[in-house]
Amino acid sequence: MNDARHFLVVSHTGRQSALEATGEVCSQLLAAGAVPVVASEHWNDVHASVPELNGAVRRFEETDSALIELVIVLGGDGTILRAAELMREYPVAPLLGVNLGHVGFLAESERDDLGYTVARALARDYAVEERMTLSVRAKVGDEVVYESWALNEATVEKAERERMLEVVVEVDRRPLSSFGCDGIVMSTPTGSTAYSFSAGGPVVWPSLEAILLVPLSAHALFARPLVVGADSSLAVEILQRTEAAAVIWCDGRRTFDLPPGARVIVRKSSVPVRLARLHEAPFTDRLVNKFQLPVTGWRGPVGRD
């Protein structure tokens, strides 16, 4: 069985459409002699919805992660973030997203192309693109109290609606500014179209390695979004005088409570996330298609620019 090709299928099993798509994908993989693998958290939902798969699908937790060739993700960007979380300890297998949500910015294909997408996966007909991730560490004094990572962003936020956080922002171990705010978003270029974008941050092309810092509702004259190089470090220190409880979120999935005086340090991680790509369209086209941007009237360049 270890000689067979293994594909991890991660889906948003809270949606019937995702369960149906999971059954289609697993059936297509089985017909090709491959082994579909499903995480335990989805196991019961998948087997209850597609009983004919009983005994044919393997459980992820009982499978050697090194055997996973590709991760097929059925859902929106949140499902892709969950798949990246599952494979963090073995990040060699790329993620191939099929959008079943709304925007699905990280996804590579749509529901109508499901059979074609799986066929391309079986034929190994895809390119692999590496996306930078963040290393996240929280310290209280000299003690490291929390460590994690993020593909999109790490966010330090207030945990109570009625109070502000008092923070100092630091770049490369030097203080930049202090102010009150609702929080701070520290993002990768991949995350620049997610929470950072909603908070007023710039869109950064994923081919550029950088770290973004975007304040949330800052009470300050100088609290603009910042973009620093991938070799830089960012830190947010929660001042002792702050009265609000604080919390850190990584990709909106992993969280930890922070006391006053805590410092959150963000750097580029040495472990990227690998995305499988079926199309060579430039990032500009992805922006236009996903955000439905108006380009009517564009005639294109004449000759060479």
N, C-alpha and C positions, 0 to 999 in steps of 0.2 A: 504493500500500500504506500510506503514511503517513496516509491519511484513515481507515483502518480503526481500530477500537478494539483496543487492546493490553492484555492481561491477563498479568501475571507469575504463574506457578504455581510455588510453592515447596513441596516435599514432603520427607518423611523417607523417602528412597528405599531405606534399609536394611530397610524393611518391605514385604513383598509387598502388604499391604493398602493402603499408601500409593501404591505404583505403580499398582495397579488403580484407585484413586481418581483419580490423576493422569490416567490414560487417559480415564476418564469425564468429567472436567472439561474436558480439551482437546477431546474429541469434541463436547461440548455447546457449547463456545465456537465451534468451527469451524462447527457447524451454524447458529449465529446470525450467521455472517459476521465474527466477531471473530478476532483473532490471538492464539493462546496463545504465551507466551514462557517459556523454561526456562533456568535458569542452567547454565553449562558443567559445573559440578561434578555436576549431575544428568543431563546430556545423554545419556551412554552408557547409564545405567541405564534411563532413560525409553524410549529408542528400542529397546533390547534387549527390554524388557518389552512395549511396545506398538508393534510394527513398522509398523502401519498409519498411524502418525503421522509416519513419515519424510517429510521434505520439507514438512510442513504446519506444523511448530512452529519458531519462530524462537529463536535463541540470544540470551540476555540481553546478553551482552558485545558483540554486534553490533547491538544495538537502542538507539536513543536513549532514555535513561531518562525524558525528558520526555514520551514517548509513552505510558508506562505509566499506565493509568487506575486500576487497582486491583490489589492483590496478594492472590491467593487462596492461603492457607496450609493445607496438609494435614499434620497432625501434632500434636504437643503444644506446650507452651510453649517448649521449646527450639527448635523449628522456627520459631515466630513470632519469637523473638529473632534467628535467622539471617536471616529475611526483613527484619527491621528493619535489620540490619547491611548487607544487600545494597542497601537503598534509602536509606541514611543520606545519601548525597550528593544525593539527590533525594527529600526526605521528604514531598512533596505527596501522592503516592498513598497512600491508606489501606490498612491490612492487614485482611483478613477471614479469621479463623481458623476452620477446621473441625477439631474435636478427634478425633484418631485415637489419642491417648495415654491417660493415666490421668485426672488431674484436669483438665488443659487449662484452667487458670483464665483465660487470656487469649482463649481461643477463643469464638466466638459461636454455633456450631452443632455438631451431632454428625454422625457418618458417615451415619446413616439419613436425614438431611435434605439430603444432598449436592445432589441435583437441584434441590430447592426453593431452596437457598442460591445456586446458580449462576444460577438464574432471577431471583432478587432482585437479584443483582449486575448481570446484563445489563439489568434494568429500572432500574438506579440507585436501587433502593428500599432505601436504608439511610441511617442517620445517621452522622455522623463525630464521634468523640470524641478530643480531644487529650490525650495523657498526657505529663506532665513527664519529662524525662530529666536526667541528671547530666553535667556536664563534669568530667573527671578529669585531673589534672596531677601528675606526680612530678618533684621537683627534688632535686638534690644541690648544696648551696650555692646559687649564683645560676643554675646551669645547669638548664634543663628537659630531662630525660632521657626523658620519656615523656608522651604525651598521648593520651587516648581519651575515651570516653563510655559511658554505661550507661542502659538502660531500667529494669532491676531494681535492680542494686546494683553498687558497687565494693567489693571486699574486700581488705584487707591481711592476709595470713596468713603463718604460719611455714611454711618449706619443709622443715623437719626435725622428725620426730615427737618426738624426745627432748629438744628444747630449747624454751624459751619466748621470745616476743618481749618486749622491754622498750620500751614506747611512752609517749609523751605525747600526750594528746588535746587538741585546741585548737578553740575555738569563736569565730568572728569575730576571729581573730588574737590571742586571749587564751588562756593555758594553763588547762585545767580540772582535769586529774588525770593522774598517771603510774602505771603498773602493769605487771605481767607478764601475758601472755595468749597464747592461741592465735591471736588475730587480731581484727580489727575489721570489721564490716559497716556500710557507709554506703549507705542505701537510699532509693529513691523510695516514694511511697505505692503505686504499682503493684507494687514489689518487696516490700512489707510482707507479702504472702502467700506469699513465696518463701523464700529463705535466711534473711532477717531473722526471719520467722515461726518457722522451725525453731530459731533461736537464742534464742527467747524474746522477740522484739520485739513491739510492738503491731500490730494491724491498723489501718491508716489508710485512710479512705475516699478513693478516687482523685479525688474532687471537691476535696479539700483539697491544696494545694501545700505540701509540707514535705519536710524531709530527716531521715531517721532515722539514729541511730548506735547499734549494738548490739555490745557486746564479746562475744568468744567465750572462754569458760572463763577469765575474768579472776581473778587473784589479788589482790583488793582489796576493801575494805569498801564503797567507793563506785565502782561500775562498772555502774550501771543503764543501761538503754536511754534514749536521749534523743530528743526530737523538737524540731527547730528550724524556724524559718520558712524559706520558699524564698529569701529575700533574704540569709540567713546563709551563711557558709562553714564547713566542717569541715576539720580537718587532723589527720593522724596522723603524728607524727614518730618514726622508729625511732631509739632512743637509741644512741649510739656504743658503750655498754657491752654491748649485746645480743650474744649469741653465736650466735643462730639466724639462718640465712639466711631472707630474707623475699621474698615475691612478691606482686604485685598482680594481681587478676583483675577483669575487667569483664564482668558478666553470665555469668561462668563460661566465656567464650569467648576473650577477648583477655587476654594475660598478659605480665608483664614482671618480671624479677628486680630486687630492690631491695637496695642495700648499706646497712650501718649509717650512720646520719646522714641518710638520705633522708627527704623529707617528701612526703606525698600530700595534695593539696588537692582538695576536692570542692565544687562549686557547682552551682546550677541552670544547665542548658544553655539557650541561646536557641532550640534546635531540638527541638521535641517529636516524638513518634511519634504518628501518627494511626491510630486503630482504627475500622474500620467496624462499626456496630452494627445488628443486625436487630430487636432487641427493646428495649423501654423498661423492662424490669424493674429495680427498684432494686438497688443493690449488696448490700443485705441479703439479697435473694432469691438472688443469685449465691453469696454465702457459704454460705447454707443448702444450696443444691443441690450445689455443688462439694465441700463438706466433709461433706455428709450430716448436718447438725446436727439434733439432736432438737428438734422444736417441737410435739410431740404435747401436746394439752391447751390450746393457745392458742385463745382464743375471739375475739380481736380487739377493737378499741375499740368502745364503745357511745356513739353520739353523737360530739361533738367533744372532743378531748383539751384 
